[in-house]
Structure formats: structure tokens, C-alpha cells
Amino acid sequence: MLASKFGEVEKRDENGPIAKLWNQYFKIVNLMEELINAEWPGDWSPHIDCVKRMIPYFHGSGHFPHAKSSQLYVQDMMDLSSKMTAGEYHKFTKCDYFTMGGLDCYWLGVWSDMTIENQANAILQNQYWRNMWMRNLR
């Protein structure tokens, strides 16, 4: 990861406001890298840890709906073991069942919101299904 290449980044905060800004930027980019590295193979614990660590950035940037949704998501996921059987919980957290993919390979873990969006776009591109969907909205 980036953090291993730049071990003394935090010491550079003492060099002034520009150094602090770059250090903060580095931390955000590193957090995004950690999230992607957790999502690809479907690692549950790092995924939840990264989402927890992203919440203050959502608040700080004014993305309050994202912050609220992320907080509720983390709370729900921490309580997941009481809502599932032990076997389902093990599959979901240890066997990368929280990602979706068409093949059994390392790089194919796709987030559920991306899968839903792709399916919705495919349906809406078809004229028949678009007309049916629009009728149901009225």
C-alpha cells in the first residue's frame, strides 16, 4: 500500500499548512486504496473498518446523507450476527458472499449497488421494459 512506501508522512505535518494539506490528501487516497483492496477479494473486516473510517470525511465534506447512511450501514452490519444463522453469517463475512460476481475468480467481486445499477440500466434501455416501468410509476 501507499502507506508502506511513505513511512514518515505524519512527521511532515510540522513543515507548514501545505504539508498538512498534502498529508490529509495522502490519508484519504490511502483509505480509498484500502477500501478497494478490501472489496476486490471480499474481505469483510477491512471493508467495515474502511467504511467506519470514511464517515468523518463525509461529515467534513458536507455529504451528510452519505454519512448518515454509512453510520446506519455499519450499525446494521455490526448487528448482523444476531439476524442471520451462524452458517449464513460465516458465508457472508468469511466467504465473500457480500460481493457479487459471475465467476469464481479473485478480481470479479462487484459491489451490490453497481450490480443493481447495471441491471436497472439494462432493463431501462429496453423500450418495452421502460414503458412498463413508467406505467407502474404513475
Backbone torsions as a table, in degrees:
resi	resn	phi	psi	omega
1	MET	NA	169.0	-179.7
2	LEU	-62.2	-36.6	-176.0
3	ALA	-61.8	-33.5	-179.8
4	SER	-70.3	-25.9	-179.5
5	LYS	-81.4	-26.1	-177.3
6	PHE	-122.4	73.5	-173.7
7	GLY	-68.3	-26.9	-174.5
8	GLU	-105.7	29.7	-176.9
9	VAL	-64.7	-41.0	-175.9
10	GLU	-67.3	-27.0	178.0
11	LYS	-68.8	-20.5	-176.9
12	ARG	-78.1	-7.2	176.5
13	ASP	-59.5	-26.4	-177.2
14	GLU	-73.3	-10.5	-175.0
15	ASN	-84.1	3.4	176.6
16	GLY	124.0	178.9	-175.2
17	PRO	-66.9	-34.1	179.0
18	ILE	-66.8	-39.6	177.8
19	ALA	-64.1	-38.6	177.9
20	LYS	-64.4	-41.6	179.0
21	LEU	-62.1	-45.3	179.0
22	TRP	-65.4	-36.5	177.9
23	ASN	-64.2	-42.6	178.2
24	GLN	-64.6	-42.7	177.3
25	TYR	-60.0	-43.8	178.6
26	PHE	-59.1	-43.0	-179.6
27	LYS	-63.3	-40.0	179.7
28	ILE	-66.7	-45.2	179.3
29	VAL	-63.3	-40.3	178.5
30	ASN	-63.8	-40.2	177.6
31	LEU	-62.9	-41.5	177.5
32	MET	-64.2	-39.1	177.5
33	GLU	-63.6	-41.8	177.9
34	GLU	-63.7	-39.3	178.1
35	LEU	-62.9	-45.9	179.2
36	ILE	-63.4	-42.1	178.5
37	ASN	-66.4	-25.4	175.9
38	ALA	-81.2	-34.4	-176.5
39	GLU	-74.8	-41.2	-175.7
40	TRP	-54.8	-54.4	-179.4
41	PRO	-84.9	-6.0	-179.8
42	GLY	82.1	36.9	178.0
43	ASP	-79.6	114.7	-173.0
44	TRP	-69.4	-51.9	-174.9
45	SER	-61.6	-47.6	177.1
46	PRO	-64.2	-32.4	177.7
47	HIS	-60.2	-51.2	-179.2
48	ILE	-64.4	-40.3	179.1
49	ASP	-60.8	-43.2	179.8
50	CYS	-66.1	-41.3	178.8
51	VAL	-62.7	-42.1	176.7
52	LYS	-58.4	-44.1	-177.2
53	ARG	-73.4	-17.2	178.7
54	MET	-81.5	-22.4	-174.3
55	ILE	-56.7	-46.4	178.4
56	PRO	-60.5	-32.6	178.1
57	TYR	-68.8	-36.2	175.3
58	PHE	-62.4	-45.1	177.9
59	HIS	-61.9	-46.9	-176.9
60	GLY	-63.9	-29.3	-179.0
61	SER	-94.6	2.8	176.7
62	GLY	83.6	11.4	178.0
63	HIS	-90.4	68.0	-174.0
64	PHE	-65.6	-37.6	175.4
65	PRO	-61.7	-38.0	176.9
66	HIS	-65.6	-41.1	-180.0
67	ALA	-63.7	-44.4	180.0
68	LYS	-64.6	-46.1	-179.6
69	SER	-63.2	-40.8	-180.0
70	SER	-65.5	-40.8	178.9
71	GLN	-63.7	-44.5	178.0
72	LEU	-64.2	-39.2	178.6
73	TYR	-60.7	-47.9	-179.7
74	VAL	-62.4	-43.1	178.9
75	GLN	-61.3	-44.7	179.0
76	ASP	-63.9	-41.0	-178.2
77	MET	-70.7	-31.0	176.3
78	MET	-70.3	-25.5	-179.8
79	ASP	-96.2	6.9	-174.1
80	LEU	-63.5	-33.3	-176.7
81	SER	-64.3	-25.3	178.6
82	SER	-84.0	-12.1	-177.8
83	LYS	-103.2	-8.8	-178.4
84	MET	-123.7	160.7	171.8
85	THR	-71.8	163.3	-177.9
86	ALA	-61.6	-39.0	179.2
87	GLY	-66.0	-44.1	178.5
88	GLU	-64.2	-42.0	-179.8
89	TYR	-63.1	-40.8	178.1
90	HIS	-63.0	-45.1	179.0
91	LYS	-62.2	-42.2	-176.4
92	PHE	-67.9	-40.6	-174.5
93	THR	-93.7	-31.1	-174.8
94	LYS	-107.0	-23.7	-175.6
95	CYS	-109.5	26.5	176.6
96	ASP	48.1	41.5	176.6
97	TYR	-82.6	-2.0	178.1
98	PHE	-88.3	-3.7	170.8
99	THR	-108.0	161.8	-179.2
100	MET	-118.8	145.5	177.8
101	GLY	-165.2	157.5	-177.6
102	GLY	-89.6	-22.8	-177.9
103	LEU	-126.4	163.5	178.4
104	ASP	-93.1	77.1	178.1
105	CYS	-142.3	158.7	-171.9
106	TYR	-60.6	-40.6	-170.2
107	TRP	-90.9	6.4	-172.4
108	LEU	-101.8	5.6	177.9
109	GLY	-62.7	118.6	-178.4
110	VAL	-117.3	134.8	-179.9
111	TRP	-66.3	147.3	-174.3
112	SER	-62.6	-37.0	-179.6
113	ASP	-65.9	-33.2	177.2
114	MET	-69.7	-37.2	178.7
115	THR	-65.6	-45.4	179.3
116	ILE	-62.4	-42.8	179.5
117	GLU	-63.2	-43.5	179.0
118	ASN	-62.8	-42.3	178.9
119	GLN	-65.7	-41.7	179.1
120	ALA	-63.9	-42.2	178.3
121	ASN	-63.9	-39.6	179.0
122	ALA	-63.9	-41.2	179.4
123	ILE	-67.2	-43.6	-176.0
124	LEU	-72.0	-19.1	177.1
125	GLN	-75.3	-22.5	177.2
126	ASN	-81.4	123.8	-175.0
127	GLN	-58.3	-42.1	-178.2
128	TYR	-61.3	-50.0	-177.1
129	TRP	-68.7	-32.9	177.1
130	ARG	-63.5	-43.0	178.4
131	ASN	-64.3	-41.4	178.5
132	MET	-64.2	-40.4	-178.8
133	TRP	-66.9	-41.8	179.8
134	MET	-65.8	-36.1	177.3
135	ARG	-64.3	-39.2	-178.6
136	ASN	-70.6	-23.3	179.0
137	LEU	-76.7	-24.0	-177.0
138	ARG	-78.4	NA	NA
